[in-house]
Amino acid sequence: MIRSAVLLALAASAPLVHAAPAAAPLTTVSERSGFQSTGRYEEVIALCAQFQKAYPKQVRCFEFGRTPEGRPMLALAVSRSGALSAAEAKKKGLPVMLIQGGIHAGEIDGKDAGFLALREALEGKVAPGALDKQVLLFVPVFNVDGHERFGKNNRPNQRGPVEMGWRTTAQNYNLNRDYVKADAPEMQAMLALVNAWDPLAYVDLHVTDGAKFQPDVSIQVEPVHGGDEALKVAGAALQNNVMADLKAQGSDPKPYYISFAKEDDPASGFVDSMSTPRFSTGYFPMRNRFAMLVETHSWKDYPTRVRITHNTIVSLLNQVAQHGKAWQKLAQEADARALGLGGSEFPLSYRTTFNAKTIQFPGYEYTREHSDISGGLWTRYDESKPQMWTVPLRDEVVPDLKVKAPLGGYIVPLAQAAWVGAKLKQHGIEFKTIKDDQMSAEVETFRASKVKFGAQPFEGHQSLAVEGDWGRERRAVSKGALFVPIAQPKARLVMTMLEPRGADGLLAWGEFNNAFERKEYMEDYVAEEVARDQLQGDPALRAEFQKKLDSDPEFNQSPAKRLEFFARRHASWDERYNLYPVMRTAQKF
């Protein structure tokens, strides 16, 4: 039910008081409809050109990629400094902020709010002077093909606009799971844009799913829980400052994702967390840059959500204008510190502890009753009856799995060099090609002691989780292999991608699954003969076999495992089975 909140939202912010007249320049379909509708992508193409024409010295509209369905991916570079290219921004030393809308194209608040805030900033109505001190990169719609999968009810748990786009791309990728693996052409284009401009802050505009409650937005920033220590302090300041600005304008922002600890159970409270690098807020801290996830609440109507997103963008413009130079210096210092990461401990994952505090959270009265439809519990909210919930919040996030960084870096064998090198280039990671064969290099190798493949595909991949550790040995390194030094600004991203136990590394996404599949066997009758030959001449092996029989019932009762015991000790056993192809080294090639 859309209630009188529509009118309240329009009254709460001057830019949204009245619908713009049909002929008003640089306005959106959304603004002209009183923020009930949103336009198609042809409007983005037109507005991008119109903003550049109206402000030729302050705005440059440019294409940075093409979608699988052939649509242009557009960005607007905006600044009063004259720096409308990546080279000029770098030359002038200006902080760059990249704001993207429509990564999930049904959650399209960012497009309409962004165009509105941009026009007002250029007119001097909001954030006066802010565009003199920074470059704004505005990507109105990231998931362009998804945007054009347009229809009513694409998001049944969201109030407005009347029609909207689709969550995933034309190839059915969820772009906010793709930052590390970068399968989608759209993500590859975005990473090229990021590599060129090196934004200090990357702002990802969304609309949350979930329950019905009163708070209207969550503002999550990293580094806060993880990443460079000095940047964590600045990240917390950025988060707090934007939340303070929103509170002053009547919002009730929360610093954590507003999703119940137990699905559909308000009494379970909330759990904060550190996102893994498949998400924007997990990825950019690995580059020593800031990321902000803005999630307006889906059950607020569209005028309200656009107003809040607009206010967030204006706050960000002011924050970067005021603090951008100082934060830029901190980011550069973090890059320098990353050069010395080798030999130190690096957290590959984080966990939320069970330490909880009790909070008062503004919700609505609700009942949980048996459903004749599902056979489970059905939660029903009464939005006419505000209610304060007393619920737990777990927000203590700490490092979980830590690994020591290699002293030198990683070696990618020649057989894997082409595709891994292409993936590293997508992220702007430095590496070099080894020029000479080394018949016996001292390296670290990782042999998995436990392997678990994902039961179901996810984002087109069969995931893999391994247990094990690094050990020293000598192995041949061929000319043409890659050396990826740890001493580089993106050292955290290097480890994220190449450590085998990372949640979003290349191994975890199934890119090395072949190395963990057994491909060579001997027939059982041959294995029987091999076993007898081995037992006949080796009393120690006989004792080891008997001990295994006595201590391991599963082994004892499995003919296959018993024969494998001997096959592993035969010269025909594949010594590369469960060997992670990437090596670590203390050397610097």
N, C-alpha and C positions, 0 to 999 in steps of 0.2 A: 504494500500500500504506500503510495507517495503522498505524504502528508503536507502540512503547511510549511514544512522545512524548506520547500522550494522558495517560497516568498521570503522566509527569514534569511536564506542564503543570499538571495539577490539583494536584500537590504543591508547585509552585513559588510559589503565591500563595494566601494564606489565604482570600480570598473565593471561590476556586474549589475548595476542598478537597473539599467534599461537595455532592452535588446537593441542592437545597432541597426540603423536604417539599412535597407537593402542595398543602397548605393555607397555605403560608407567604405572608404578605401582601407585595405589591409585588415579587413575583418573576416572572420570565419563563418561558415554556415552555422556553427554552434552558437556563436555570439548573436547572430541575427535571429536565431530561433529561441532566444532566451535560454540557451544552454539546455535544450531538450534533444537536439539532434547533433550529429557530427558528419562532416563532409567525407566524400570519397577521396582517393589519393590524387585525382586530377586537381583537386583544390590545393594540395601541398605543392604540386608542381607549379601551379599558377602563382600561389603566394610567395614561394621562394623567389621567383623571377620578379614579382612585383615589389618585394622588399628591397631587392638589389636596385631596381630602377628608382625607387623612391629615395633610397639612401646609398647612392653609389660609392661614397667615400667611407661608409660605415658597415656595409653589408656586402658579402660576396656569397652568391649561391653557386654550389658546385656539386657535381656527381662524384661519389666515391666508390661506386660499385653497381653491379647489375644483379638482379635477383634471378633465380632459376626460370621464372616466367617472363624474364626480359624487361622488368620495370627498373627505372633508375632509382638508385638509393641516393637521396639528397641530404646535404648538410648546408647550414648557413653559418659562415664565419662572421662574427659581429664584434666590432670594436671601434671606438672613437680615436684610437691611437694610430690608425693607418696600417696596423699589422693585420692584414687579411689573408696571409699565407703562413704556413708553418715556419718557413725560413725567416719571415719578418718577425713573427712572434718570438722566435729564438734569439734573433739579433737584438731585439729590444728588451729581452729578458722578462717578458710579460708572462704571468701565470695564465694558463689555459684551463677553462672549465668546460667539460663536455657533458651536455644534458641530452639524454635520449628519451623519447617517448615510444610507446608501442612495440616494445620487445615482445610483449603478449598483446596482440593487436586488438583484442576485445577490451583490454584495459587501456582506453585511449585518452584518458584525462590529460596526459602530458602534452599531447599534440595541440589541443585547443587552448590549454592553459599557457603553453610555451609561446604560441603565436601572440596571445594577448599580452603576456608579460614583456615579450620582445618589443612589440609596438609601443607599449607605454614607456619602456626604458629608453627607446630611441626618441620618444617625444619629451622625455624628461619628467614624466609624471611619477615614475617610481625609480628608486635606486639612482638618484641624481649623481652624476660623476662616476658611477661604478664602471661604465664601459670605457672610461679613459684609462683604467688601471688593469685591464684584463682583456682576454679574448674569450668570447663565448662561442663555443661550437654547439649548435642546436641541430639535432637529428630528430625531426618531428615524428618519423615512423621508422623504426628499425626493421620490423617484420612486415615489409611492404606487401608481399604476396598474401600473407595472412590477413592483412588489413582489407584486402579486396575480396576476401571470402566473407562477404558482407551479409548480414541478415538480422532479423529480430530473434531474440531469445538465444543468441549464441552464448550468453552468460546468464542462465536463469536465476543465479543467486546474486544479481547485480541490478541496481536501479538506474537505468538509463546508461547511455543515450537510447533513443528509439531503436536504432540499428547500430551494429558494431561489427568489427572484424573477428578473426579467429585466433585462438591461442598460439597455434603452431604454424610453421612455414608450409609452403606448397609441397616440400619434401617431408613434411611431418616432423621436423626438428623443433624441439623446444630450445630456443636460442639461449635462455637462461639456464641451460645445463651444458653449454657448448664452449665456454670460454677457454678451457684447456685443450680439449680434443679438437675443437675448431673444424668440425665436419662440414658445417653449412657454408655455402658460398657467401651468405650474408655475414657470418661471423668472420670469415677470412677477410672480407672487405673492411669490417669494423676494426679488426686488429691492424690492418695496414693503415687505417686512419689514425689509430692510437699510436702506432709506431712513428708516424710522420709528425704528429702534433705533440706527443708526450703530455697529455693533460695532467695537471696537478690533481684534479678531482674529476671523478666520473660519476654522474648522477643518473640513476636508473629509476624511472617513474612507472609505478604499478598501481593496481587496485587489488586489495587483498580479497581472499575468499574467507569463509568462516561464519561464525555465529553472529547473533544480533546483540549489540551492546552500544554504549553511548560514545566512547572515544572515536575520533574521526580519522586518525592518521597515526602511523608509526614511522619513526625516523631512526634508521639503523645506519651506523657509520663504522667502517673499518679503515685503518687500524684503530681498534679499541681493545678488543680481546686478544688479538695476535698481531704479529708483525714487529717492525722496528720499535724499540721502546720509546724513543723521543717522538716518533710519529703517533704512537698511541695516545700520548698526552694531548697533542694537537688534534687528533681525531675526536677525542672526548670533548674538547673545546668546541670544535665545529658542530658536533651533535647538540651539545647543550645550548649553544648560541642560536641555532636554527629553531630548536624547540622553544626557547624563550620568546623568540620573535612570533612564533605561531600561537603560543599561549596568550601573548599580548593582543592577538587578533581574534581571540575567542575560541581557539581550538583546544583540544585536549590530547596532545601528542604523547605517545609512549615510545620508550627507547628500545623496545623488543618487539619481535614479531608476535602479533596478537592472535595466537593459535593455542587452543587448549592442550595441556599436557596429555590428556586422554581425549581422543576425538569425541566431539559432541557431548562433553561432560563439563559444564562450567565450573563445577566444584573442584575439578582437578587442577585449576589454576594454569600458570604459564611457565614455560621453560625458555630462557634465553640460550643462545648458542653462537658458536663461531662457524660461519658458513664455509664449506669446502670450496676449493678454487673452480669448480664447475660453475659457480654463481659469480656474479659481478663483485659482490662484497667480499668473496673469498679470494678472487683472482687479483684484484688491483693492489692489495697489500703486499702480494708477492713481487710486485714491481716497485714497491716503496712509494705508492701513490694512494690517495684517498678514494674511497668509494662510498656512496650513499644510496641506500635503498629507501625509496619513499613509497609507502603503501597506504593510500587512502582507503577508507572503509567502504566495502561494496554496497552496504545497505543504506549509506547516505545517498541522496539523490544527486543527479549529475551536476546541477548548478553548485551544490555544496562542495562536491569533490573537485570541480574545476577551480573554484575559489581557493580552496586549501592548497592545491597544487600550484596555482599562480602565486599564492603568498609564499610558498616554499621556495620557488624560483627567485622571487624578489629578494628574499632573505639571503639566499645563496650568493646572488650578485653582490649584495652589500658585504657579506662576510669575506668573499674573496677580494673585494676591493680594499677592505680594511686590513685583512690578515694575510692575503695571498703571498706577498713578498716574503714575509717571515716564514710561512709554511713552505714556500718554494725553497728557501734556504735549508730548512729542515729536511726536505725530501732529497736535496742534493747531498747533504751530509749523510743521510741514510744510504744513498748510493755508494758513497765513499766507504762507509762502514761495511757495506756488503762485500767489498773487495777482500776483507779480512775474515770472511765467514769460515774459510777452510780450517778444519780441526776443531771447530766449536760445535756444540749441540744445537740441533735445529728441530723444532716441533713439527712433525708431519701431520699430527692430528690434535684436536682439542676435545675436551669433554666438559659437560656441565656437572658440577658436584651435586650431591643430594642436600646440601645446606640450603634451607628454604627460609624465607621471611614471609610474614603475613601482610598482605596489602588489602586496601580497600579499592575495589574496582567498580566503576559505574556501569551497571548492566540493566537488565529489565527482569521483571518477574517472569518465572518460567516454571513449567512442569515437565516431568519426564514420566511418560506413561507407556504402557504396553501398546504396541502397534499390531493390529490385525493384518496389516499389509506385509510388513517385514518380519514380524515375529519377534522383533527386538524392541528396544526402548526408543521412543519418539520424543524429541525435545520440542516444546512449543513455547514461544516467547510472546509476551504481551507488551508491545511497545508503548502502550498507553500508561504503563505503570513502571516508572523508573525505580530501580532498586540497587542498593549498594551491596556488592558481593564481597564477602570476606574469604579470600582465596590465597593459596600459597604461590609464591614466585621464586623460582630457582634461577638465579642470575650470576652465580659464581662460575666463570668459565676459566679452565686451567689447561695447560699443555698436557697431552696424553702420551702418545708415542713420540719419543725423541730419538734421533739418530745423529751420530757425529758426521759432520761434513767431511768429504775427502780433502786431503791437503792440496792435491793438484787439480783433480777434476774427474771427468767421466770419459771413457773410451767407448765409442759406438763402432762395432765391427763393420768391416767393409760390406758384408752381406746386408746390413741394415742401414747403411750410411745414407743412401739416397732418400728414402722416405722419412727417416728421422731428421735428416738435415733440412728437408723441406718443411717439416713441422717446426723445427727450431727457428727457421727463418720467419715463419708466420708470426712468431712471438718476439722477433727482434733479438734473439739470444745469440751471443757471440760464440763461434766455434772455428776451428781450423782443420784442414785436412792433413793427416800425417803423411810425410813424404817418403819415408823409407820403411822397409820391412824390419820388424824386430822379432827375431826367432824365439826369444825367451825373455819377455818383459815381466818384471815383478808387478803384479796387479792385485786388486781385491776382486773376488768373484762372489756372487750370491747364488747359493744352491737352496732351492725351496725344500723344506722338510715337510711342509703341508701345503696342499693346493686345493682350492675350492672354486669351481666355476659357478657362475650365476645360473640359477635354474631357468630364468626367463630372460629374454632379450630386453635391453633398456637403451633407448635412444639409438637403436640399430646395432648395439654391441652386446656381446656376451662378456660380462664382467669377470674378473679374476681376482681372488684374494690369496695371498701367499704368506706363509710363515717361514722363518729362516734367518740367516744372518750372513754378514760378509766375512770372508776368510781369505787369507793370503795364499797365492800360488803363482806359478810362472806359466804364462800362456803366450802364444804367438800373436803378434799384432801386425796386421798386413798394411802395406802401403794403400792409402785411400780410405782408411778408417778415419773417424772423426775424433778430435779431442775437444771436449767442452770444458773450458776452464771454470773453476768455481770462483776465481777472482774476477768477478764482473758485477756490475750494478744489479743485474737480475739473478743473482746467485740463489735467492729464495725460490724463484720460478724454476731455475735449473733443477734444484732438488725436488721441487713439487712434481716435475714432469718425469724425472729419471730415477728417483728412488723407488724400488719395487713395492714397498709397503705403503706408499701414499694412497689416499682414498681416491684421488683424481689424477694419478700419474698415468703415463702411457700404458704401463702394465695393467693397472687396475681397469682401464677401459678395454682391455682385451687385445691390445695391439701386438702383444708378444705371445698369444695363446699357443701358437705352434710349438714353441720351445717347451711347453709343459704338457704336450700330448705325446704319449709313447707311440713310436712308429715302427719299431723293430721287435720281432718276437722269435722265439724258437718253438717248434712243435713240442707238445707235452711229452711225447715219447722220447724226443731228443733230450729234453730237460731232465727226464728221469735218468738217462744214461750219464749226462753231465753231472748230476747230483751224486751218483754212485762213484764216479771217478774222483770227484772232489773229496768225498768222505773217506775214500779208501786211503788216500795218502796224507790226510791232514787231521790228526787227533784234535787239534785246537778247534778246528771248524766243526768237528763232530760234537764237541762239548758245547760250543756256542749254539748249534742247532738244537740240541737237547734242552738247553736252558730256555730257549725261546719256546719250545713246545710246552715246557712245564709252566712257564710264567704268563703266557699269552693265549688264553682260550680261543680267541678269534683266529689267531694264527694257526693254532693246533687243528682247528676244524675246517680250514680253508686249503684245499689242494692247490689252488692258484697261488696263494701267498707262500705256501711252503716251497713250491717250485721256483717262485720268483726269488726267494732267499738265495738260491744257488745261481740263478740266472744273473743276478746282480754281481756275482763274483766271477763271472766268466768273461773272457776277453771280448766276446761279442756284445757285451752290454754297452749301450749308448751312454758314454760319459757326459754327453751334453743334455741328457734328459733331466728336466727340472733345473737346468742351469740358465739363469737370466743372461741374455746375450750381452747386455751392457756391463762394462767393468768400471772399476774405480782405480785411481792411481794417485800416488803421492808426487809423481813426476809432473813437470810442466813442459809439454811438448812445444 
